[in-house]
Structures are given as structure tokens and as C-alpha cells.
Amino acid sequence: MDLALEGTIDISREIAYRDRAIVVLLAGAGVRGAELFRDPRDDDRNGVTWGDIDLENHSLEVFGKSRQYERVGLPSAAQDALQRYRRIADPPIDDWPIFPTNHAPSKYAAYRDAVEEDPDADVAIDDALRSAQVPPPALTKAGGRSVMKRLTKEASINLENGEYLKPHGARRALGAELYEKGHSELAQSALRHKSIETTHESYSDIQAKDVADGIDEVRE
């Protein structure tokens, strides 16, 4: 986001704030990409909307891996990123997706489905959707991955085999940070694992290292 605001990279201010919100939700709140974005193959996954946010209770409602709606805790950094982004995005209704698609044909299709006619040729599709209070489709999972690929490149982060910072990797990094600092139960809650055993299994590599380090300390 800082690169965009400095003019180092050529993206809009709104996109810059959007990208920051995506990264903070993935890396700071442990939200899954499938919970943030739309899945064209799953009618129940339409992407999060502004109405899903409850800043008073520091939470975001998502359609979880359990296929039930779940509440995700929003740390202060996530709250701040969403509030800043909302001021720029200025959603007209609560049903507006937090991360709308930039795919113009999808926007036109949404307008036609809701209004049953084409928008005025002299009106931009984004303005037409806002005027009619018709939410555009949310960014897809593939679109979210494209954002992460671009951000990885812009930040000059070089990973093995040409990989990029994937949404799941950001979530896993949060859990690893909490687990390494001895907060396994907090990691379980943040990642919404059903049991602490699942959390221990997910970070068995860290657990094994801690055991090895403990043995070395005792033998010194």
C-alpha cells in the first residue's frame, strides 16, 4: 500500500487500501481465502460483505470450512485496515462486497439480472450499480490469488520455485507465531480448529524443535 501511495506502483488509492485489508485479514486474523472471496463453484461462498463486520465486537462473520457461519476475531490492525478502506470504498449498502470484482462483464451481468435492462450507455457501470444499489459480485478465489501474486512481486519477495505468498501461508504464519510463543490455545481459537489436537498436529514441527531444544538445555 505504501508503494501505491508514494506513486512507486501504478494502482489506485482504493486498490491500495483494499490490498492492505486483504493481507491483514489473512495474516493478522487467520481468515481463509475461501472465506473472504467468492467461489464460482460453490453457491454458498459469495464473499464477505460490509454487513458481515461487527466492529463493536471486533469480529467478522464468515462461511467457514465447517460450512457453518463462524465469527472471526479482528485484532486492532485488522479493524484499522477495514475502517480506512471503508472510508475510501464508501459502500452504499451493507450487502456490498468488501472485495468486489474488477471484472466488468460480471458487473454488467449483475446489473442486468437485478434491473432487467442494460445500464445507460453514458453511465459507468460502477456508478450504475451504486445508483441502483445493486452489489457487484465479489472478487473470486482466483482473483485473490492474483492479488497475492502481484503483491509478492511488488514487494520483491523471492520464494523457492517461483512461488508466491499464498492466502493459506499467511494464515499458517499467524498460527506458527502464536504457537512458537507458547500460546497454543490462542492459536487454536484464532485458526478455529475444532480441537487443540488439530493445532498440535498442524505445528508438530515446532513442537518437535521445542522438545529438542529443551533436551539440549537440560544436558548443558
C-alpha positions as CSV (number, residue, x, y, z in Angstrom):
1,M,0.0,0.0,0.0
2,D,2.8,2.4,0.9
3,L,4.3,1.9,-2.6
4,A,1.0,2.8,-4.2
5,L,0.5,5.9,-2.1
6,E,4.1,7.0,-2.9
7,G,3.4,6.6,-6.6
8,T,6.0,3.9,-6.9
9,I,3.5,1.5,-8.4
10,D,0.5,2.3,-10.6
11,I,-2.6,1.3,-8.8
12,S,-5.5,3.4,-7.4
13,R,-5.7,4.5,-3.7
14,E,-8.8,2.3,-3.3
15,I,-7.0,-0.8,-4.6
16,A,-4.0,0.0,-2.3
17,Y,-6.3,0.1,0.8
18,R,-8.1,-3.0,-0.4
19,D,-4.8,-4.9,-0.8
20,R,-3.8,-3.9,2.7
21,A,-7.1,-5.1,4.1
22,I,-6.7,-8.5,2.3
23,V,-3.2,-9.0,3.7
24,V,-4.1,-8.0,7.2
25,L,-7.2,-10.3,7.3
26,L,-5.2,-13.2,6.0
27,A,-2.0,-12.7,8.1
28,G,-3.4,-11.0,11.1
29,A,-6.8,-12.6,11.7
30,G,-6.3,-16.0,10.3
31,V,-9.1,-15.8,7.8
32,R,-9.1,-18.4,4.9
33,G,-9.1,-17.1,1.4
34,A,-12.1,-19.3,0.7
35,E,-13.9,-17.4,3.4
36,L,-13.1,-13.9,2.1
37,F,-13.6,-14.4,-1.6
38,R,-16.3,-15.8,-4.0
39,D,-16.1,-19.4,-5.2
40,P,-18.0,-19.7,-8.6
41,R,-18.3,-23.4,-8.0
42,D,-19.9,-23.0,-4.6
43,D,-23.2,-21.1,-4.3
44,D,-22.8,-20.7,-0.6
45,R,-19.5,-18.8,-0.9
46,N,-20.3,-15.4,-2.2
47,G,-17.5,-13.4,-0.5
48,V,-17.7,-11.3,2.7
49,T,-19.8,-8.1,2.7
50,W,-19.6,-4.9,4.8
51,G,-22.6,-6.1,6.7
52,D,-20.6,-9.1,8.0
53,I,-18.4,-6.8,10.0
54,D,-19.2,-6.0,13.7
55,L,-16.5,-3.5,14.7
56,E,-18.2,-3.0,18.1
57,N,-17.5,-6.6,18.9
58,H,-14.3,-6.8,16.9
59,S,-15.5,-9.6,14.7
60,L,-16.2,-10.7,11.1
61,E,-18.8,-13.3,10.2
62,V,-17.6,-15.8,7.5
63,F,-18.9,-19.0,6.0
64,G,-16.3,-21.4,7.5
65,K,-14.7,-24.6,6.5
66,S,-17.3,-26.3,8.6
67,R,-19.9,-24.9,6.2
68,Q,-21.4,-23.0,9.1
69,Y,-21.2,-19.3,9.7
70,E,-18.4,-18.5,12.2
71,R,-17.2,-15.4,13.9
72,V,-13.6,-14.4,13.4
73,G,-11.9,-12.1,15.9
74,L,-10.5,-8.9,14.4
75,P,-7.3,-7.6,16.1
76,S,-6.7,-3.9,16.1
77,A,-4.6,-3.9,12.9
78,A,-7.5,-5.6,11.0
79,Q,-10.1,-3.2,12.4
80,D,-7.9,-0.2,11.4
81,A,-7.3,-1.6,7.9
82,L,-11.0,-2.2,7.3
83,Q,-12.1,1.2,8.7
84,R,-9.5,3.0,6.5
85,Y,-10.6,1.0,3.4
86,R,-14.3,1.6,4.1
87,R,-13.8,5.3,4.1
88,I,-12.3,5.1,0.6
89,A,-14.7,2.4,-0.7
90,D,-17.8,4.1,0.7
91,P,-20.1,1.1,0.2
92,P,-23.7,2.3,-0.4
93,I,-25.4,-0.7,1.3
94,D,-24.3,-3.4,3.8
95,D,-24.7,-6.2,1.2
96,W,-21.9,-4.6,-0.8
97,P,-18.9,-7.0,-1.0
98,I,-15.8,-5.9,0.9
99,F,-13.7,-7.1,-2.0
100,P,-15.7,-6.5,-5.2
101,T,-14.6,-7.9,-8.6
102,N,-12.9,-5.7,-11.2
103,H,-14.3,-7.9,-13.9
104,A,-16.5,-5.6,-16.0
105,P,-18.7,-8.3,-17.7
106,S,-19.6,-9.7,-14.3
107,K,-20.6,-6.3,-13.1
108,Y,-22.8,-5.8,-16.2
109,A,-24.4,-9.2,-15.7
110,A,-25.2,-8.4,-12.1
111,Y,-26.9,-5.1,-13.1
112,R,-28.9,-6.8,-15.9
113,D,-30.0,-9.6,-13.5
114,A,-31.2,-7.1,-10.9
115,V,-32.7,-4.3,-13.1
116,E,-33.6,-6.4,-16.1
117,E,-32.2,-3.9,-18.5
118,D,-28.8,-2.6,-19.6
119,P,-27.4,0.4,-17.8
120,D,-27.4,3.8,-19.5
121,A,-24.5,3.9,-22.0
122,D,-23.3,7.2,-20.7
123,V,-23.0,5.9,-17.1
124,A,-20.0,4.0,-15.8
125,I,-21.0,0.5,-14.6
126,D,-19.7,1.2,-11.1
127,D,-21.9,4.3,-10.9
128,A,-24.9,2.5,-12.3
129,L,-24.5,-0.3,-9.7
130,R,-24.3,2.2,-6.9
131,S,-27.2,4.2,-8.1
132,A,-29.4,1.1,-8.3
133,Q,-27.9,-0.3,-5.1
134,V,-27.0,-3.5,-6.9
135,P,-24.0,-5.2,-5.3
136,P,-21.3,-6.3,-7.8
137,P,-20.0,-9.9,-7.5
138,A,-17.2,-10.3,-5.0
139,L,-13.6,-11.0,-6.1
140,T,-13.1,-14.7,-6.8
141,K,-10.6,-17.0,-5.1
142,A,-8.6,-16.9,-8.3
143,G,-8.7,-13.1,-8.2
144,G,-7.5,-13.2,-4.6
145,R,-4.6,-15.4,-5.6
146,S,-3.7,-13.0,-8.4
147,V,-3.6,-10.1,-5.9
148,M,-1.2,-12.1,-3.6
149,K,1.0,-12.9,-6.6
150,R,1.2,-9.2,-7.6
151,L,1.9,-8.1,-4.0
152,T,4.7,-10.8,-3.7
153,K,6.3,-9.4,-6.9
154,E,5.9,-5.8,-5.9
155,A,7.5,-6.4,-2.5
156,S,10.4,-8.2,-4.3
157,I,9.9,-11.3,-2.2
158,N,11.7,-14.2,-3.8
159,L,10.4,-17.6,-2.8
160,E,11.6,-21.1,-4.0
161,N,10.4,-22.4,-7.3
162,G,8.8,-19.1,-8.2
163,E,6.2,-19.4,-5.5
164,Y,4.2,-16.5,-4.1
165,L,2.7,-15.6,-0.7
166,K,-0.4,-17.7,-0.7
167,P,-3.5,-17.0,1.4
168,H,-3.1,-20.2,3.4
169,G,0.5,-19.5,4.0
170,A,-0.4,-16.2,5.7
171,R,-2.9,-17.9,7.9
172,R,-0.4,-20.6,8.8
173,A,2.2,-18.0,9.7
174,L,-0.1,-16.4,12.2
175,G,-0.7,-19.8,13.9
176,A,3.0,-20.5,13.9
177,E,3.8,-17.2,15.6
178,L,1.3,-17.8,18.3
179,Y,2.3,-21.4,18.8
180,E,6.0,-20.6,19.0
181,K,5.3,-18.1,21.7
182,G,3.6,-20.7,23.8
183,H,0.0,-19.7,23.0
184,S,-1.3,-22.9,21.6
185,E,-4.8,-22.4,22.8
186,L,-4.9,-18.9,21.3
187,A,-3.6,-20.4,18.0
188,Q,-6.5,-22.9,18.2
189,S,-9.0,-20.1,18.7
190,A,-7.6,-17.8,16.1
191,L,-7.5,-20.6,13.4
192,R,-10.8,-22.0,14.6
193,H,-9.5,-25.6,14.9
194,K,-12.1,-27.9,16.5
195,S,-9.6,-29.4,18.9
196,I,-6.3,-28.5,20.4
197,E,-5.0,-31.8,19.0
198,T,-5.5,-30.4,15.5
199,T,-3.4,-27.4,16.4
200,H,-0.7,-29.5,17.8
201,E,-0.7,-31.7,14.7
202,S,-0.5,-28.6,12.4
203,Y,2.6,-27.4,14.2
204,S,4.2,-30.7,15.1
205,D,7.5,-29.4,13.5
206,I,7.6,-26.5,16.0
207,Q,6.7,-28.9,18.9
208,A,9.5,-31.2,17.9
209,K,12.0,-28.4,17.8
210,D,10.9,-27.2,21.2
211,V,11.5,-30.7,22.6
212,A,14.9,-30.9,21.0
213,D,15.9,-27.5,22.3
214,G,14.6,-28.5,25.8
215,I,16.7,-31.6,25.8
216,D,19.8,-29.6,24.8
217,E,19.2,-27.1,27.6
218,V,18.9,-29.9,30.2
219,R,22.1,-31.5,29.1
220,E,24.2,-28.4,29.1
